[in-house]
Amino acid sequence: MNSDQFNKAKSGAGFIAALDQSGGSTPKALKLYGIAEDAYSGDAGEIDNTAMFDMVHQMRTRIITSPSFDGERILGAILFEDTMDRQIEGRDTADYLWNVKQIVPFLKVDKGLAEEKEGAQVMKPIPGLDELLARARDKGVFGTKMRSVIKLPGAGLDEVVAQQFEVGKQILAAGLVPIIEPEVDIHSPEKAKAEEQLKAAILSELDSLGDDQAVMLKLTLPDVDNHYRELVEHPKVLRVVALSGGYNREDACAKLAANQGVIASFSRALTEGLTAQQSDDEFNAALDSAITAIAKASNS
């Protein structure tokens, strides 16, 4: 494990940029960026995945190479597997992030969500995970991210947390740091109750980690300010980061600033307002404005 990356992940300023939209969420990300689905569809209307991923890589390359996207305000970036396997300016993406920008690279490893059961969605199986982790480590990736979704408190929530930590231990054994992401749906009618149960379940699982093991946590911004302070201060938690979860940038930043020690890991709230049609000057200015706001809320 790269000790410089570890130290930056643990105590560096700034936030984590989530640039990991995958197959299911890519068309929506491109649409928000101003690229319609017919730009990467065949004559019969079927999506050309190669063309789609080419376009999303162009978008990510534009973001990552922007002078606004700097290692002073951005601590890390989460990549989709396809992005990890591609290059930016002749270098592997993870290598470019760290050695050009001093931004810690992470990799999304989950394969999406299973059907909802008992108010929650666990992750689908992740075939070939050990091989993927070994490849990521060889490319200079520091850690991973995997997402589950919780809609209600109950047995499904406990199953989500148990699965997250089970896979997390597999990732730790491979020499990478997992970002555990049990997202609580911001529209849950029992969001605060779910967050109480979630904190207790995470604290219990943290006790099962070895003394030399630490994870990162990616959590929904809670209804009660500083609800996760105990996790922020836990010796087996390297960092607590927050997802925007559907909040717009202004609301997400306001909620984030009210939670001391938690930093952002925003996706839609980061790229909000960026379009393919903008000139480079317009694009860089819009990205700089977003990064400034999110970094300020993360460091408050």
C-alpha positions in Angstrom: 0.0 0.0 0.0 1.3 3.5 -0.9 2.0 5.3 2.3 1.7 8.7 0.7 -1.7 7.8 -0.6 -2.7 6.5 2.8 -1.7 9.7 4.5 -3.6 11.8 2.0 -6.7 9.7 2.3 -6.6 9.8 6.1 -5.9 13.5 6.6 -5.6 15.4 3.3 -7.8 18.4 2.6 -10.5 18.5 0.0 -13.0 15.9 -1.1 -13.4 12.8 -3.3 -14.8 13.2 -6.8 -17.1 10.3 -7.8 -16.5 9.8 -11.5 -17.8 6.2 -11.5 -21.1 6.1 -13.4 -21.3 2.7 -14.9 -23.5 1.0 -17.6 -26.9 1.7 -16.0 -26.2 5.3 -15.0 -24.0 6.4 -17.9 -26.8 7.5 -20.3 -28.3 9.8 -17.6 -24.8 11.2 -16.9 -24.3 11.9 -20.6 -27.7 13.4 -21.0 -27.0 15.9 -18.1 -23.7 16.7 -19.9 -25.7 17.6 -23.1 -25.2 14.4 -25.1 -28.4 12.7 -26.2 -28.8 8.9 -26.5 -29.0 9.1 -30.3 -25.4 10.2 -30.4 -24.3 6.7 -29.4 -27.2 4.6 -30.7 -27.4 2.5 -33.9 -30.0 2.9 -36.6 -32.4 0.6 -34.8 -32.1 2.7 -31.6 -29.9 0.2 -29.7 -27.2 1.6 -27.6 -23.6 1.2 -28.9 -21.8 0.5 -25.6 -18.3 1.1 -27.1 -19.4 4.6 -28.4 -21.2 5.4 -25.1 -18.1 4.6 -23.1 -15.9 6.5 -25.5 -18.0 9.6 -24.9 -18.1 9.2 -21.1 -14.4 8.8 -21.1 -14.0 12.0 -23.1 -16.2 13.7 -20.5 -14.1 12.3 -17.6 -10.9 13.2 -19.4 -12.0 16.8 -19.8 -12.8 16.9 -16.1 -9.6 15.3 -14.9 -7.3 17.3 -17.1 -8.9 20.6 -16.3 -6.7 23.0 -14.4 -9.6 23.3 -12.0 -9.3 19.6 -11.1 -6.4 19.9 -8.7 -4.9 17.9 -5.9 -5.1 20.8 -3.5 -8.9 20.6 -3.3 -9.5 17.1 -4.5 -8.3 14.3 -2.3 -9.3 11.3 -4.4 -11.4 10.2 -7.4 -13.5 7.1 -7.8 -13.3 5.4 -11.2 -15.4 2.9 -13.2 -13.5 -0.2 -14.3 -13.7 1.0 -18.0 -12.1 4.3 -17.0 -9.3 2.5 -15.0 -8.5 0.5 -18.1 -8.2 3.5 -20.3 -5.6 6.2 -20.6 -5.4 10.0 -20.2 -2.6 11.8 -22.1 -0.8 8.5 -22.7 -0.9 7.3 -19.0 -3.2 4.8 -17.3 -5.9 6.8 -15.6 -4.9 5.9 -12.0 -1.3 6.7 -12.8 -2.3 10.1 -14.2 -4.4 10.9 -11.2 -1.7 10.2 -8.7 1.5 11.1 -10.5 0.3 14.1 -12.4 -2.5 15.5 -10.1 -1.6 14.0 -6.7 -5.2 12.7 -6.4 -5.7 9.3 -4.8 -7.4 6.8 -7.2 -10.3 4.5 -6.1 -12.2 1.9 -8.1 -15.9 1.1 -8.1 -16.1 -2.7 -7.9 -19.8 -3.6 -7.4 -21.9 -4.9 -10.2 -25.1 -3.2 -9.3 -28.0 -3.9 -6.9 -30.1 -6.9 -6.3 -33.9 -6.6 -6.2 -35.3 -4.9 -3.1 -36.0 -7.2 -0.2 -37.1 -6.2 3.3 -36.6 -2.6 2.6 -33.1 -2.8 1.2 -31.0 -3.8 -1.8 -27.8 -5.7 -1.3 -25.2 -5.9 -4.0 -25.3 -8.4 -6.8 -22.6 -11.0 -6.7 -19.1 -9.7 -7.8 -17.6 -12.6 -9.9 -13.8 -12.3 -10.5 -13.4 -9.8 -7.7 -9.9 -11.1 -6.6 -8.6 -10.8 -10.2 -10.1 -7.3 -10.5 -8.5 -6.2 -7.2 -5.1 -7.6 -8.2 -5.3 -5.7 -11.5 -6.4 -2.5 -9.8 -3.5 -2.8 -7.3 -1.0 -3.3 -10.2 -2.4 -0.1 -11.8 -1.7 1.9 -8.7 -5.3 2.0 -7.3 -5.5 2.7 -3.6 -9.0 1.7 -2.6 -12.4 0.6 -3.8 -16.0 1.6 -3.6 -19.2 -0.5 -3.5 -22.8 0.6 -3.1 -25.9 -0.9 -1.5 -29.2 0.9 -0.8 -31.4 1.1 2.3 -35.0 2.3 2.1 -36.3 1.2 5.5 -34.9 0.1 8.8 -35.1 -3.6 9.6 -33.5 -6.9 8.7 -32.6 -5.8 5.2 -30.5 -3.0 6.6 -28.5 -5.5 8.7 -28.0 -7.7 5.7 -26.6 -4.8 3.7 -24.1 -3.9 6.3 -23.0 -7.6 6.9 -22.5 -8.0 3.1 -20.6 -4.7 2.8 -18.1 -5.7 5.5 -17.8 -9.3 4.3 -16.7 -8.0 0.9 -14.7 -5.3 2.6 -12.6 -7.8 4.4 -11.8 -9.5 1.0 -10.7 -6.1 -0.3 -8.5 -5.5 2.7 -6.9 -8.9 2.3 -6.0 -7.8 -1.3 -4.1 -4.8 0.1 -6.7 -2.2 -0.8 -8.8 0.1 1.3 -12.6 -0.4 0.8 -15.1 2.4 0.9 -18.2 0.9 2.5 -21.3 2.5 1.0 -24.7 1.6 2.6 -26.7 4.5 1.1 -29.9 5.5 2.9 -32.4 6.7 0.4 -33.1 10.4 1.1 -36.8 9.8 0.3 -37.1 7.1 3.0 -40.2 7.7 5.2 -38.1 6.4 8.2 -34.7 7.9 7.2 -33.7 9.0 10.7 -34.6 5.6 12.2 -32.7 3.8 9.5 -29.7 6.0 10.2 -29.8 5.1 13.9 -29.8 1.4 13.1 -27.1 1.8 10.5 -24.7 3.5 12.9 -25.1 0.7 15.4 -24.7 -2.0 12.8 -21.5 -0.3 11.4 -20.0 0.1 14.9 -20.6 -3.6 15.5 -18.9 -4.6 12.3 -16.0 -2.3 13.0 -15.3 -4.3 16.1 -14.7 -7.4 13.9 -11.8 -5.8 12.0 -8.2 -6.5 12.9 -6.2 -3.9 14.9 -4.2 -3.0 11.8 -7.3 -2.7 9.5 -9.3 0.4 8.6 -12.0 1.1 6.2 -13.6 4.3 4.7 -17.4 4.9 5.0 -19.5 6.6 2.4 -22.8 7.6 3.9 -25.9 9.6 3.1 -26.0 13.1 4.8 -27.9 12.4 8.0 -31.1 14.0 9.2 -29.4 14.8 12.6 -26.3 16.9 12.3 -23.1 15.1 13.4 -25.0 11.8 13.7 -21.9 9.9 12.5 -19.4 11.8 14.7 -18.6 8.5 16.5 -17.7 6.9 13.2 -15.6 9.9 12.2 -13.5 9.5 15.4 -13.3 5.7 15.3 -9.8 4.3 15.1 -10.8 1.8 12.4 -12.3 4.4 10.1 -9.8 6.1 7.8 -12.4 8.7 6.6 -16.1 9.3 6.5 -17.3 10.7 3.2 -20.8 11.8 2.2 -22.7 11.1 -1.0 -25.0 13.8 -2.5 -27.8 11.3 -2.8 -30.0 13.3 -5.1 -29.6 16.7 -3.3 -28.6 19.5 -5.5 -25.2 21.0 -5.0 -26.3 23.9 -2.8 -28.4 21.7 -0.5 -25.7 19.0 -0.3 -23.0 21.5 0.6 -25.2 23.1 3.3 -25.9 19.7 4.8 -22.3 18.6 4.5 -21.0 21.8 6.3 -23.1 20.9 9.3 -21.4 17.6 9.8 -17.9 18.1 11.2 -15.2 15.8 10.0 -17.2 14.5 7.1 -16.0 15.3 3.5 -17.8 15.1 0.2 -17.8 12.3 -2.3 -20.2 13.9 -4.8 -21.0 12.8 -8.3 -24.1 14.6 -9.7 -23.5 17.6 -7.4 -20.0 17.9 -8.8 -20.8 17.8 -12.5 -24.0 19.8 -12.2 -23.9 22.5 -14.8 -21.1 21.0 -16.9 -21.9 20.5 -20.6 -20.1 19.3 -23.7 -21.2 22.5 -25.5 -19.3 24.8 -23.2 -16.0 26.3 -24.3 -13.0 25.2 -22.3 -13.0 28.5 -20.5 -16.7 28.2 -19.6 -16.2 24.5 -18.6 -13.2 25.2 -16.4 -14.9 28.1 -14.7 -18.0 26.1 -14.0 -16.0 23.2 -12.7 -13.9 25.5 -10.6 -17.0 27.0 -9.0 -18.3 23.6 -8.1 -15.0 22.4 -6.7 -14.6 25.6 -4.7 -18.1 25.2 -3.1 -17.7 21.5 -2.3 -14.2 21.8 -0.9 -15.3 24.7 1.3 -18.2 22.6 2.7 -15.8 19.6 3.2 -13.2 21.6 5.1 -15.7 23.6 7.2 
